[in-house]
C-alpha cells in the first residue's frame, strides 16, 4: 500500500520537478518486442540514449551513459577497467542481459555470469536501448531484471562522411577517435577507430590509512567495421567486426593491508558477425539470419612485491568463446489484426570457457579453474496488435533447452491510450530465468569447491503498472510500479564440500518516476526518481535483510540550456541514498555488514558549434570532488576535466 501512496504523491508533485529529452520517447524501439514499435505503446520501462544525447552530455564510457537511468544502479569496484556491476530494479548483477545488435555478449568465463560495464566506450555506438523488467521471453537466460542493447553505428547517408574527435585533460589523459561512414551504390559502411589513455586515480578511499595516491591508469584501443551490401531492394547482407583491447591497473589489498600498486589487468575481445536480412511480399514478411562469434580474453596479474607483508602474488586468466546463430522473423498481419505483427525465430548458442587462477599468500597457494562448454537452443514467438485504435497488446513466449533444463518463459502486456487526457496506461506480467554459469556447474578450487551439475535455473516472475502523461506541449510525466519475486537463487554452501545450490530467493518492488519540463525554447529540464525495496528471503545468513548495494532512494536531474543558438550547457547531478554493504574500516579491514554511504555526483558538459562541421566541447565529471564509495572500500574517481574538438565532414 505504501508503494501506491508514494506513486500517487509523486504524480501530484510532478509539475514541480524537472526532465529533458530522455522522456521524449523515440518513434521506434526494437529491443522491447523484436518489432520496431512506438515506445509509448510498449508495456515496459524504456530508456533510449541516442547519439545526440551521448554527445550532449559528454558520455565517454558505457558506465557514464547508464548512471542516470531510472531503476538502474551502478557499482564500480575501482576505476575504468575494474569490475563494474549493474543492478536493474534491485535484481542481481547477473540478471541484466547485455546485447550487441541483438547478440548476447556476456563473457561466459565470468564465474557469476555478470557483464563488466567498466570497460566499453561509445565511439561506435549509435544508441543504447534499455528495457527494464523480465524479458527472457524474448532473449532467454539472464534477462530477469532487463536488457541493455548496444546498437552499432551504420552508414545511412549517400556519399562518404568523416568524423574525428581529439581531446585531452586532467588528470593526464588523451583520447581520439575517427570514423568514416556512408552509402555508395549498394554498399553501406561505418568504420570507427578509437584510443584513449588516462592516468586515473587511486581507488582506495582517502579515509583509509593504506591510501597511497598512486593512480590506476587505463588505456584502450578499439576498431569497428560495419559493412552492408544490398544486391536488391529489401535485402541486405551484413558483416560486422569489433576488436577491443584494454589495459588497466587495479588495487589488490591484502591483510594486513598493503597497496602493492603493481597489479594490472588486460581485457581483449573480438566480435564477428555475418548475416542477411530480407523483406519479402512488399514488406509483409521480414526474415533475418545471423551467425556471430565472440572471443573474450582477460588476465589479472599481481607480481610479488618484496615490501608486501603478505608476500602475495597472483595470476588469473579467463578465456571464453561464444557462437550464436539466430533466425528471426516478422510477419505483418494487418489484413487479419489491426496493426498486427507475428514474430518468431530460433536461436542456437555454444559457450566454451577455460578459466585458470593461481595465487600465493605467504607460501599458501590457491588455485581455481574450469574447462567446460555448453549448448543452448531456443524457440520464441510473439504477437502484437492494436484494438479499437486504443489498446495495444503484446505477448511473447520462449522455450529454451540449456544446462540440461528446458524452461519456458512468457510475457503479456498492454497499453491503453486515453487520448482525451494525453495519457498512456500500461500493465505487464512476465517470467524469466538465468541458467547457472559454467563455473557454477563445473568449477573447482583448491579450497574444496566443486561445481554442481544438477543446478536448476534461477527463476523470476513479476508485474508492473504505470502511465505516461503529456500535461501540455511543455510538460510530460511518467511513473511505474514494479513487483518481482526471484527464486532458486544460486548460493555457495558447505555440504560437506563447498558447492552451489538453489536455496536463495528475494522479493523486489519499487517505483520509477520521470518528468520533463520545457518551460522555454532554450531550456529543457529532466528528473528521475527511483524507490527500490529489496528483501532477501531464502539465505539463512541474510533472511529479512536488504540486498547489498541497492539504495532505496536514487535521484537524477539535468538541464539542457541553449542561451545562444550555437552554445549548449548541460549540468547533471545523480544522487544515491545509503545502502546495505560489507564495510571496511579506515585501516581497510573488514568491519562486517552495515549501512554504506550516500553520495551526490555533479557533472557538466558545454558544447559550442563553431560551424556545422566543427564543435568545441568541455566535460567535467565529479566536478565537486565527491569521495563517494558506491562500493564500500572503493572511492569513485576524482574530478575529470577534458576539452576537445569534434569534426564532421
N, C-alpha and C positions, 0 to 999 in steps of 0.2 A: 504494500500500500504506500509506503513512504517513497518508493520509486516513482509511482504515478503522481504523487503530490509534488515531488521535485520536478517532474516533467511539466506539470501544469504551471508551476511557479516560473520555470524558465521561459515557457511560452509567453506568459503575461509580460515578463520583463524584457522580452526580446528587442523591442524597438530601441531600448536604451543601450544595447550592445552594438558591436561592430563586425563587419566582414568584407571580403573582396571577391575577386573573380573565381575563387575556388568553388563557391556555391552556385555560380552561374554555370550550371552543368552543361557540358558539350552536347551537341546534337546526337552523336552516336557513340556508344560504348560497346566494345566487342567482348571483353573478358567475362562479363556477368552472365551471358546467355549463349555465347559462341555465335551469336547472330547480331549484326550491327543494330543497336536498339537505342532509342532516346533514353537518356539517363533518368528522365523524370518518370518513366513507366517501368523502371526496374525495381523489384521489391527487395532491395538490399542496400546497405550502406555503401555509397560510391564516393570516391575521391579521385579526380583526374588531375595530374600535374603535367601540363603540356610544356612544349619547348619555350614558349614565351614566358611562362611562369618561372621556369628554371633559370632563365637569363635575367628576368626582372628581379628575382630575389637572390641572385648570386650563388645558387646552389652548385657546388662542385662535386660532391660525393652523393651516393645513394642515401647515406645516413642523413646528410644535410636536408635532402628533399623530404624525408619522411618524418622529420622532427615534429612538425605542427599538424600532422594528420590526426583527426579526432579518433579516439578509441585505440590509438596505437602508441606503444611505449618503447623507446629505445633504451638499451642497457649496454653501453660500451665499456668493456674491460680493458682500458688503455686508450692510446691514441690511434691514429689511422693505421690500418693493418691489423690491429688487435681484434679479438673476437667481440663482435657487436651483435647482440641478440635483439629481437623484436617480439613483443608480446601484443597480440591483437585481441582486443576485448577480454583481456585477462587470461586468455589461454596460454599454453606453454610456448616457448620459443620455437619448438619443432612442430608447432601447429599452424604455421603460416607457410603456404606453398609459394615458391618464387618461380616465375616463368620468364623465359626469353622468347618473345614472339610465340607464346603458347607452349613452349617446350620446358618441362621441369629441369631446373639447373642446380638443384641442391646437391652438394658434394656427398656422395654415398659413403665416403670414408669417414665422415664426421660421426663420431661414436653415438651421439644423441639424435642425429638426423636433422640438426638445425642448420640453417643458412647463416653464413657470416656476412653481415651487412657492412662490415668495416673496411672493405677493400675496393669495391666497384666505384667508378666515377661515371660521368654522364655525358661526355662529349659526343657519343654515338647514339644517345637515347632521344627519340622524338617525343615520347610521352610515357608516363607511368600511370597505369590504371590499378587502383586499389579497391578490392571488393571485400567488405567485411561480412562475416557470418559463415556458417558451414557451407562449403562449396564442393565437397567431394563428389556430389552427384554429377559435376561437370569434369573435374580434374583428378579425382582419385585420392590416393594416400597423401596425408599431410594437410589437406585443406579444411581443417577443423575451425580455426579462427578466421581464416580468409585467404585471399590470393593476391599476390602482387605481380603484375605482368609488366615487364620492361619491353616496350615496343621500339624497335630499332629505326633509325633514320633511313629514308628511302628516297631515291631520286624521283621527283614528280613533275618538274618543270622542264620545258624544252630548252635544249642547249646546255652548255657547261656553266656551272655555278661554283664559285670558290668561297671558302670561308677560312679565316685564320684568327687565332686568339693567342696573345702573348701577354703574360702578367708576371709580376714579382712583388715581394713584400716581406713583411715581418711576421714571425721570426724568419730568418733567412730561408727564402723559398722562391721557386720559379716554376712556372707551368706554361705549356704551349700545346696547341692543337691546330691541326689543319684538316680541311675537308674539301672534297670535290663531289659534286652530285649533278644529276641532270638526266635528260631523256634525249637520246639520239636515235631516230627511227624506231625500230622495235626493241631497242636496248635501253634499260634504265639502270642507273648505277649510283651508289653512295659509298665513298671511301673516306675513312677517318683515321687519323694518326694522332696520338696524344702521349705526352710525357709530362711528368712533374716530379719535383724533388723539394722536400722541406725538412728543416732542421728539427722542428717539433718541440715538445715539452717533455719534462719528466712527469709521468702519470702518477707517480707516488704522491699522495697528498702532502702539502706543505706542513700540515699539522703533525705529521709523523716524524719521529727522530731520524728515521732512515732516509728521509728525503735528501737527495744529493744535488738536485738541479741538473743532472746530466740528462739530456733530451733523448727521446726515442725518435730517430729520424724515419722518413718514409720516402720512397720513390717508386715510380711505376712506368711502364711502357705498355701501350695498348694500340692495336691495329685492328680495324674492322673493314670488311668488304661485303657489300650487299649488292648483288647483281641480279637483274631480271631480263628475260628475253620473251617477247610477246610475238610469236610467229603469226597468230591470227587474233582478231579482236576477241577478248574474253578469256584467252588462255595465256598464262604466264609461267614460264619456267624460272626457277629461282636458285641462286647459290649464295650462301651466307657463310662467312668465316670471321671468327673473332679470336684473337690471341692476346693474352694479358700476362704480364709478369710484374709482381710487386715485391719489394724488399723493405723490411721494416725492423725496428728494434722493439723490444718489449722488456718489462720488468720480470725478473724471476727471483722473488724474495724468499729466503729460506727461514729456518727457525733454529738458532737466533737470527733475527732479521739482518739482512745484508743485501745491498743493491750491487750486484756484480757489474751492471752496465755494459755487459758484453754479449747479452743474449740477442739473437737475431732470427728473423723468420723470412721465408720466401713463400709466395703463393702464385703458382703459374696455372693457367688454364688455356685450353684450346677447344673451341666450339665450332663445329662444321655442320652445315645442314643443306640438303638439296630437296627440291620439291616441285610440284606442279599444281596449279590451281586453274580450273576451267569453269566458265559459266555457260551453260547449255540451255537450249529451248527458250531463247530470248530472255535469259537470266532467271528463268523459273527454277533452275536446278544448278547449284554450285557444288563442286566436289574438289577436294584437295588431298594430295598425298605427300607426306614429308618423311624424310629419313634424316635423323640427327645423330651426331656423335660428340660426346663431351668427355674431355680428359682433364682431371684435376690432379695437381702435384703440389703438396705442401711439405715444408720442412721447418722445424723449430729446433734451434741449436743453442746450447749453453756450454761453452768451453769452461774448463776448470780454471778458477781464479785462486791463486795460492793464498790470497789475503782473505778469502771467504772462510769463516769459521766452520761452515757446514761442509766444506770441501765437496761442493755439489757440481755435477755436470749432467748433461742430458742431450739426447739426440732423438727426435721424433719425426718419423716420415709417414706420410699419408698419400696413397695413390688410389685413384678411382677412375673407372670408365663406365660411361652410360651410353647405350644405344637406344634410341627412341624412334619408333615407327608409328605414324599416325595417319589414319584415313578419316577425314571429316567431311560431312555433307550438310547442305541446307536445301530444303525443298519448299518453295513458296506455295502456300495453299490458299491464295486469295480467292480462288474460284469456289472454295468449299468452306473456308472460315474467314471472317473479316480480319485482315492484316495477319493472316495465319502463316506460320512457318514451322516446319518439322526439321529438327536437327538430329543427326545420328552419326555414329562412327565407331571405329575400333582403334585400340592402342596396344602396342607390344613394346615392352621395355626390358632391357637386360642390364643389370648392375653388377660390376665386379670391383672388389676392393682388395688392397693389400696394405695393412697397417702394421708398422713396427716402431715401438718406442723403447728406448733404453735410458735409464737414469741411474745415478750413483750419488749417495749422500754418506760421507764419512765411511766409505767402504761397504755400505749396504746397498746392494743393487736392486733394481726393479725393472721388470720388462712387461710389455703388453703387446698383444698382436691379434690379428685376424687376417685370414686369407680365404675369401669366400665369394660366391656370386649368387644371384637370384634372378628369376624371370617373372615378369608380371604381364598379365593380359587383361584387357578390359573391353567392354562394350557399353556404349552410352546412347541415350536418346533424349530428346526434349521437344516440347510442344509449346507454341506461343500463339495467342490470339487476342483480339480486342473486341469485346461485345458491347453493343449499344453505343458505340463510339465513346465509351467512358471507362469500362472495366477491362484492364489488360491483365491477362492470366499467363503465367509461365509455369511449366512443370518439367522437371528433369529426373532421370533415373539412370543409374550406372551400376554395373556388376563387374567386380574385379576378381581376378584369380592371382593372389600374391602371397608369398610367405606361407604356402601350404594352406591358405584360408581363402574363402570366397565371399567377402562381404558385399552386400547390396546397399546402396545409399540412394536417397531421393530428396527432392526439394520441391515445394509447391508454394507459390506466392501470387499475390495480386496487388494491383494499384488501381484505385478508383479516382477518377478525375471529377472533382467538384468545381467545375469551372466558374460557377456563379460567384465563388469567393476566392478564386485563384489558388485552390488547394489540391494537392495530390495526397491521398491516404494510402498507406502501404501496409501489408501484412504478409509474413512469410514464415514457413516452418521447414526445417531440413535436418538431415542426419549426415554424419561424416565419420571418417576413421583415419587412423595413422598406423601403417604397418610397422612392426618392430624393425629397427635398423639391423644391418648385418652384424654389427658389434653386439647388439642385444642378443642375437641368436647364436653367434659363433665365436665371440671374443673370448680371450683367455688372458690372464696376467699371473705374475709370479707370486702374488699375494693370495691366490686361491680363487679368483673369479673365474667362473665358467658360464658361457652363454647358455641360454635356454631355447632350444629349437622348438619347443611347444608353446611359445608365447602366442597369445591372441592379439589381434589389433586393438589399439586404443579406440574407443568409440565415443560418439557425442551425438546429442540431439538438442535442438534449440529453436527458439522462435524470436521474432522481432516485429514491432509495430511502430509506425511513425508517420510523419507528414512533412510536406514541404509547401510553404505558402508564399505567394507573391503579394505582399501588402500593397505595393504600388510599383511604379517603374523604378523607384529608388530604394526599395527595401524587400529583402527575402529572408525568411526564417525557415528552419527545419529542425526536427528533433526525432530521435529514435530511441525506443526502449528495447533492450535485448535481454534474453534469459537463456542460459545454456547449461546443460549437465554433461560432464565428461566422465566416462567410466573406463575401467580396465587400464588405468594408467600404469605404466611400467615403472617399477621401483626395484632397487637392489636390496636384497635381504640376505641373511645368513641361514642356510637350510640344508645340510650343515656346512656347505661351502657358499661363498658369495656368488649369487646369481640374480637374474632378473625375473620378476614375477608380476602378474597383473593383480595388484591389490589396491591401487590408488584410485581416488575419484575426487572430483571437485565440482563446485557449483559457482558459476559466474553470472552476474547480472549487472545492468547499469543503464545509463542514458548518455546519448551523444547529442550535442546541440550545435548548430551552426547558424550564423546570421550574417547577412551582407547589407550594408548601407551605402548608398551612392548619393550623398546629400548635395554634391556639386559636380559639374562636369570634370573638375580637376582633382576630385577626391573620392576614393573608394575605401571603405573600412570593412574589415573581416574579423570575426572572432569565432572560436570554437571552444566548447567546454565538454569534458567527459567526466562522468562519475562511474567508477567501476568498483563493484563489491565482489570479492573473491573469498571462497571458503574451501579449505581442504577438508575432505570427508573420510578418506579411506586409508590414511597412513597413520599408524599408531603414534608416531612422534610429533605429528603436526595436526591431528584431528581438531577441528574447530578453530584453527588459526588461519590468518590470511596468507595467500600465496606470496612468495618472495618477489620483491621488486615491481609490484603492481600498485602504484599510488591510487588511492581512491579518487583524488581530485587532480585534474590536469586542465590547463587553460592555455590557449594561444591567441594572439591577436596581431594583426598587421594592418598597415595602411599603405595605399598607393597614392602618392601625391605627384601631380604634374603641374607645378606652378608656372612652368614655361613649356611651350609645345615640344621642345627637344630634351627637356630635363625630367627625369623620373627619380623620385626618392621613395624608398620602401623600407621603413623601420619594421622590425618584427620582434616580438617577445614570446617566450614559451615559459610556462610555469608547471612544475610537478610537485604535488604535495608529498609529504613523508610517506614511506612505505616500509613494510617489514623486510629485513635483510639480515644477513650474517655480518656482524660488526667486527671491525678491527680497531684496537685502541691506538693511542699515539705512539706506541712502540711497535706498531704493526703486528701485534699478536692478536689472535682470535679472542673475542670477548663474548661470544655466544650470540644468540638471536635477539633482535630488538628492533627499535624503530630507527630508520635511517634519516637522512637529511631531506629537507625540502629545498627546491632550487629555482632560481629565476635566471634566464639567459636572454641577453639582448643582442640583436644583430641589426646591421644597417647596410643597405645597398643603394648606391647612387649611380645612375647612368646618364650619359649625355650624348645625343646623336649629333656629331659634328656635321655630318651629311648622311644621306640614306645608307651609304656603304661603310661608314666609319662611326664606331661607337666607343666612347671612353667610359670606363667604369671603375668604381672603387667599392670594395666589400670589406666590412668589418664584422667579425664574428666574436661573440663573447666580449663585447666592447667594454663592459664594466668589470671584467676580470672576476667573474664568479668562480668560486672554488668548490662548486657543487660536485658531489660524488653520486652520480647516477647509479653506480655500483659501488657500495662501500669499500674503501680501500683503493679506489681508482679515481683520481681527480680529472675532470674534463680539461681539455687543452685550454691554455690561457688565451689572451687576445691574439687574434689573427687579423692583419690588415694587408690587403692585397689590391693593387691597382694595375689596370691593363687596358688593352685596346683590342677590339673585335673588328674584323674586316669581312665584308660580304660583297662579293663581286659577281 
